[in-house]
Amino acid sequence: MTYNSTNHPKVRSMPLKFIEEVYPLLKLTQINIEYNGGIKLHQQYNDIISDITRNTRAKTKYGAQLFIYMVELCRQRGARGFKVSLDKTLFVKKKSEVSYTAWINTLEYMVLEGYGTLYIGDSFKTEGTVEYISVFELNPKAFTLVNDKSLVNAPKAKFKVNKTEAVITTIKKGRFEEEVKVAGVREYKNFVNTVNQHNLKHTFTTGEGITFDPQVYQKFSVYQDEDKNNNLEMFDSYGRYFGNYQSMSPVDRSRILIDGEQTVEGDYSSNHAFIAYERLGITCDKDFKPYLVEQDILNVTDEQARFIFKKAMMMMFNARRPDQALHQWVKDTQEAIPRGTSVRSLDWKGVELPDRNQCKAICDLIANHNKAISKYFGGFANLLQGIDAKIATEVMRILLESNVPFLVIHDSFIVPKSKSDILVDAMAKAWEIVLGSNNNCRIDFKSFEEPKIELPSFTNESGQEDFDFDVLLPKVDIESKIDYNIKTGEDPNFNIEDIDDPDSPDYIPF
């Protein structure tokens, strides 16, 4: 049995529905590359391991052991697949050649025997703005290998604190990065380890029932080209937190449970733009949207235009030539359309996306709309992400002190629904700690609980404009701290849970 990469589909070539909805869940379960026989499997697995090893004609049991180990993790965590490494250099050096060969040949055999599908990720030479990793999707047949095995004697699926990669420091060299050691990293590692130890005391599951690892690591980077560093040192440059769960789609994130409880997500609106305004001492109008510009450039829906202009707003800070960066996104999107009808849940099929000149016109409109912060345009992502990382750190510090479990996704945070008021206060306070004031702190506080019935939009007695209940995405006003409830009129005590209770003052007849 010999591995042949051409027998397996590439992640990049799969339909977008797979990439956006299936792929992120498959890679939630990470492979234990350095397992290499280090975990002793109980003798209850001996027969199946011997059968797989014999059928693959492997020189070692390693491939079979690792596959059975991963199937057991998936069984216990409710997962449908796992992340795969096809990189020989990541295997334990002493047995690298033999172990790696046994592993990839085992994967080949399991696919041919109908136990699942191997999807190949990108090589380091692959062009594109998104890098995909390899994953293995298990068929129900795979679980027949372990379903009759005693869980008492099964390898433990409990997550362990990953102290070795708590903080990563790199030097950016074009498309590549070199990991380097930097003095002063200990305090950052200690904080990340504290966060991970705290969250590992709790259980995080997807809507499909997959238990996943809530751990994060922090990554700081500087450029080899000093001109791009904006005079920043390592621990002020970038510094965002990353977790394996962050690639989940917004819909999947909305269904996350923490200790079995529904969750809410608090997100800083137009984060980098408002950070820039705050730093300059400019207080924006409450309804001001940095990316919301009247335009007649695009013939698209309002939702599509909003998405494109938000994308352009991001390019204004991140790229020295934002129009070119936006046009590259257009080309990537056009390339992806044939593989499905949507990109990030928006339908782009048949849509006339902006050409190069229109991309420039869009960026010019946004620049004119935000003249006051023009000094931050053109390659200040390292500075602004460094600031939003400091804000995120303060939010997490407050949540730790309040004993609240959480997930961080750059500048947004997911907590149990019952802790939403603590999150609102934490986000407002953290913004002020880092920036000195919170005049421009805008929080979109989203409750993703799906209603049991589809409720129509309505106008309340005070004449407030229609609110569509099809998706519950209430906004939080920092000044009145309305938690996750919908703000109606002047009543901060309005409770959405009581809208269908005739005995409640919040009852709304439909």
PyMOL commands that set and color helices and strands:
alter all, ss='L'
color gray80, all
select helices_A, chain A and resi 5-7+11-13+16-26+43-56+62-77+88-90+93-112+140-143+186-199+226-228+234-236+244-247+250-254+271-279+302-318+322-339+356-369+371-376+381-401+417-435+496-498
alter helices_A, ss='H'
color red, helices_A
select strands_A, chain A and resi 81-83+116-119+135-138+167-173+176-179+204-205+217-223+238-242+257-258+261-268+342-343+346-347+407-409+412-416+443-447
alter strands_A, ss='S'
color yellow, strands_A
deselect
rebuild
show_as cartoon
